[in-house]
Each structure stands twice: as C-alpha cells, then as structure tokens.
C-alpha cells in the first residue's frame, strides 16, 4: 500500500511539474503601441482597427483585425495612456482565430445590430452581398468589455448586419 501511495504521489508531482515547464505561447497580456512590435504578430497585416467607446467619453477598448496567409486574428485590447498621457498603450485581453474564409465570406466588425441597436462590439462572419443589408450571417461573437473576453453568440435572432462595402 505504501508503494502504491508513493507511486501515485510521484506521478502527480511529475505531471504538475510538466505543466509548469511548458512554454507559454499566449500573447494575452502583452502590451504594444504598434501591433508589429510583438514578434509573433510580425507576419500579420492590419485589416481593421475598431475603437470601442461604450458609454465612455474616451475609448477604453478596441478590436484589432489582423490577417496572415492562414488565419484571421481578432484581438480584443484595452487602451490606456502612458505616464505622460501622450501615447496610447494597448494590452491584449483576448484573441479569436478564424481560419481564412471562402471567397464569398467576410468578417465585419462594428456593423451589426441586436434588435435594431447598434453594437460596436459585434464581430460576424457574413456572406458578401451587393445590397445594403447582409442577407446571410453565419457566426457572431461579441467583444465583452466587462469580462474582457470574446464570446460566441449562439442565438442570432434579432441580429442584422449592414454591408460596410456597399456602394450606392
């Protein structure tokens, strides 16, 4: 019985030490002024950068959309000023990876509504259209500035999106 207890304790200690020795590849918590200052983001190109005001006179959050050859990377970031109140400092709060989409699909940020109320925090995958209102909404997430997480919305009832690329 002592041998069994010793073996179980050893296995638990070894498995715990393996977890702490793994390299942390997360970019969450990293700060930057320009996204390409972060080495792991240097291969990405900026697609859009949306400022989220909410009820604040100054922006506290933003949503950055980057793309490389394989993926779209959506970053929820906080916005603060440096100690001299001159430069914005961005901190990565959460990320969402969306594999590059099929040709008729697009990612839209800040152009969707819930029950006719504009919501600058909504991120959606939609089908490209030639009309002002998007006909097909495939998936929607919200950048929750209370939890600092990007959360999927499973219920798409009441959500509509405008075509930001529509030309009259």
Order of alpha helices (4+ residues) and beta strands (2+ residues): alpha-beta-beta-beta-beta-beta-beta-beta-beta-beta-beta-beta-beta
